[in-house]
């Protein structure tokens, strides 16, 4: 057990080494996403499931529109729950899945494969580049075709697994960290965060409504009663409530200011008369 746990340290080290490449990927992706593009993930097996996991968490965490994320996995929906033998070898299917969803120059494809040689993923890369999309390749093997064929290649050099060939171990851990870091950094650049607070969460249940209230109190300095009133008036949009409380303005004016400032709480507050 200790050996398995200790080996996971290599995952963090690999992502730390890849931090400059991840930062470059965020810089390249930002203008396309600001222009209305989608984040598209493509992978097979563990890599595909990790891409899906990252994609679905963006909506509740950052209120990212569901229609602007897409997760492609070799073998389709069935592959989320069980191994679909041979699906990862279908290069043409990867290309077809990209073409079906009509990627264009505003879109960003995150192509993920531990080996960097998965045919399904390489097919998706070829079709995405032909459509003009930005392609970011994430692989765990140096010199892998995926890193060569992507516009931006991110190497997560985790080395051999303790259980040979089991890429759900530290290779998968490194992919999870890298995807988390990439998407979170992108959302920060899109003004989804204020300070270190996730002020653009979607309060879809009781737990998240409590979290929204706590965030509003913390960011605005208001008491709970005032914060809850502002939140309700704002439709539980945390950023709107914060600006309304901090600037002492009605929620409709706070909402308009945020829209004019690209969703930036900081800029909306600086615009106060």
Phi, psi and omega in degrees: 000313182301321180296319179295317180294313181299325182296337180294341177303329181296332179296312179297318180299321180295319180289322176301319179293332182270001184305317178298321179292321177297319179297319178296323179295319177297315179302318182287325183284328189306308183297329179290318179291321177297333179277002177105011182286173181250153169267120183240129180250140177221131179193177177230146177060226181303317181299319179295320180292323177294323175297316178299316180302314180297320183294317185286338181281347183288329181291302181292330183281320187233010184055035178283129184302131182300327182288353180253016168230147182211131179242119178256131180226136179302127182095354176070202186303323181302326184289350176288335187245343181204159179290133176251102187300132175085348185297324183290343181275356185272083182299316182296328179294324175300317178294318180298316182299324177291315182294323179302324182267009170050056176297149177221191188291348177274344188275157179234121178260124172260104182262122191236126177202120182304313181287331185078009182236004186300118184303318180304314182293319179295326175296319177297320179298313181301314181292321181294318179293323178296330179276354179091004180289154172283129181246122177248119181258133179238118182217161183253004180241124179299140177076008182294149179306323180300320180291332180280324186274339177282154175293320177235118179258131180243110180270125173249089190277086183269351179075183182297146176278151175299322172258102191305128177087356183269087186283005173277357180273235188293334175297316178294321178299316179297320178298317179299314180298315183295315179296317179300314181295317181298306185292324179294317178297321178296318180292326174299315180294338179266016176065031177272358183228143176235115191066240173244024184256133180277079190275003179245025179293157176260113185276082187262357178210177185299319180299315182288331175293322175296320179295319178299319179296315180298319179295319181294316177300313183296317185279333185260335185081003180283161175282168186299321182296313179294320180295318180294321179297314180295320179299315180296317178298329182270007182067033181060029171270108188299315182300319180296316179298319180298312181295319179299315182289314183292322183268349181067041182234161178296157183296327180294325177288322177299318179297318180294320179297316179299318180297320180291336182257019178067026178083008182275116177299315182301314181291323179295322178289323178293338180278359181297138179291000000 
